[in-house]
Amino acid sequence: MGTRDDADRAERELRSTEGAGYTDRLLAHEKRGWLRKNLDVQAPYRWDLKRLDLGHTLDVGCGLGRNLLNLEGGVGVDHNAESIAVARSRGLTAYTIEGFLASEHAVPESFDSLLFAHVLEHMGRDEGFDLVSLYLPFLKPGGRVCFITPQEAGYRSDPTHVHFVDSQGLRDVCERFDLEIERDYSFPFPRPIGHVFTFNQFEVVARKAPSVVSA
């Protein structure tokens, strides 16, 4: 019979996005289910990402690199070293946070876009602000930031989700950093479906202010 400490440790590991355990869960999720084995269920999401035409993108919280596979020349960064190892084994350009900051890619104002896909729900509100603040300097003036978070059913599906970030929450992030919102929509289905469909998501695309050129 396990001790209370063992149970608490297991609960912390279940709710953590760090370490090999979380990476193993992501890998298992990729392979799970009849639909995933027989249908290309990711096709609509790939289409959605490609139609945004994000250009040279920094994928923050890239995980195993699912989105990186569909970003032309994208660079990924994630705090989970095991997940980064998997992404790199797939031929992707991906780094841990420390690795990215020390890399040749960490050039201020060098990326056309920043992508925060299914990231902010894994941390508290202030932590989310800190994360955006860390990477925003690498975005070109006039560049875009794309935020994606799960709706209700998706939020409930993962024990590592700690903060429900809806459309208004994403708008608050944009307001905090003076980002001009260009698109705010529910995907792939209308908003009410998000209460029952696990893979419905909020998406907000915003633009950083362009540089002001002195006369």
N, C-alpha and C positions, 0 to 999 in steps of 0.2 A: 504494500500500500504506500503510495507516494505521500510525501509531506506537503504541508501547505506551501513551503518555500518552493518545492518542485512544481506545484500547480501554478504559483505566481510566476515562476520563471517561464513555464510553458505558455502562459497567457501573454507575457511580454513578448516572447518570440513570435507568437501568432499575430500580434499587432504591430510588429516591427517590419520596416521595409529594408533593414540592413541585414547583411549576412547571407550565407548560402541557403538558409531555409526559405527566405523570400524568393530568391532566384529559382529554387526548385519548384516552388508553387507557380511561378510564372511559366516555367517550362511545361509543367503538368497542365496548366490552363490552356496552353497553345494546342495540346494534343487531345484534350478532353472532348468527348461527346460525338454522337453520330453526325450532327450537322457539320461540325468542324472537320470531320474526316471526309465528308461526301459533298459539301457545298462550299463555295468560296464566299463565306460569310463576311470576309473583310473587304470585298469588292466595293461596296458603297462608301466605306470609310477611306479607302485609297482614292476613289474618285473625288471625294470631298476635299481631301488634302491636296490633291494635284490641281484641282480647279482654283484653289486659292493662289497658286503660282507664287509660292513664298520665296523662291530664289535661294541664295546661299543662306542656310538656316542653322541656327544653334538650337538643338533639341534638348531642352533642359529637363532632366528626369527621364532620360531616354530608355531606361530599363534594358531590355534585351535587344532593342533596336528596331522594333516593328515599324515605327514611323520613319526611321532613318532609311529603311529599305526603299522608301518612296519619295525621299527628298534628294534632289539633284545636288550632289556635293555637300550634303549636310554633315554637321559635326555634332556628336552627342556628348552629354555630360551627365553623370549620375553619381550619387554618393555610395552606391553599392558596387564594390569592386568585383564581386562575383558576377553580377549582371553585366558589367562592362567587359569582363573577360569573354562572356558568351557573345556579346555584340561584336567584339573584335575578331572572334573566331569566325564570324559570318562575313568578314571582310569589310566591316564598317569602321569609320573613324570615330572613336569614342574614348572618353577619358573619365577618370575619377575627377572630383572637383580639383584636388591638388594638381593632378596631372594636366588638366586643361589649363589652369592658371599659369603653369610653367611651360606650356606648349607654344609652338609658333602660331597657333590659331587664336591665342588670347590677345588679339590686337583691338584696341578701342575703335569703335565705330566701323567695324569691318563686316558685319553680317547684315544681310538684307532683311532678315526676320528672326524673331525669337519664337519658339514654340514651347508652350507649357501645357502638355496634353496629359490629363489625369495625374496631376502633380499636387495642386493646391489643396485638394481634399485630404491629403495625407499629413497635413500640418495645421497648426493653429493660424489664426488670422495674421498675427504679427510676424510669425515665421514666414508666411507667404509673402508679406510685404518685403521682408529682408531678402528673400530669395530673388524676387523680381529686381530689387535694388542692386543686388550683386551682379546680375547679368545685363541689365539695361545699358550700362556704358559700352557694351560690345556691339550695340545696335547702331546702324547708320542713322544720321538725321533723316527723317522722313521714312524710316523703315517701319515695318509692321510687327506687332506682337499678336500672336494667336493663342487664346486661352480656351481649353476644353476641360470640362468637368462633368461627372456623371449626374444624371437626374435621380429621383428618389429610389427607384428599384435598383439602379446600379450602385448607388451609395450604400444601400443596405447589404449588398452582396459581398462586401469585402471588409473583414475585421480590421484592416489597416487604415480604413477611412476614419478620420477623427473630426472633420469639419465640413459640413455641408455648404458648398459654395454654389449658389444659384446664379441666375443671370444678373441680379442686382449685386450680388457679391463680387462678380467679375467687373461690373461697372464701377464698383467702389475702388477696386484695384486700379482701374484705368484713371479714375479721377485723382487718386493719390499721386500718380506719376504724370499727370497732365497728358495722358494719351487720348487722342481723339478717336472715338468709336466710329467705325465704318460699317460693321455688320454685327448683329446680335440675333441669333436664331437657334432653333431647336433642330437637332438632326439625329437620325434620319426621318423621324416621324414628328408630327405636331406635339406640342408641349404636354397635353394630357396623357399621352401614351407613356411618358416617362415614369408615371406612378406604377406601371406594371411591367414595362419592357426594360430589361436590365441594361441594354446597350444604347438607350436614348441619351443624348448628351446636350449640355449647354455649350454654345460656341460664341465667342466674342472675338472679333478682329479689330484691332485699334492701331493707330499710327502715331509714331513719335514725331514731335514737331521738327520741321526742317531747320537747318542752320540759318541764322540771320546774317546776311551779308551786308557789311557796312558800305555805304555809298562812297 
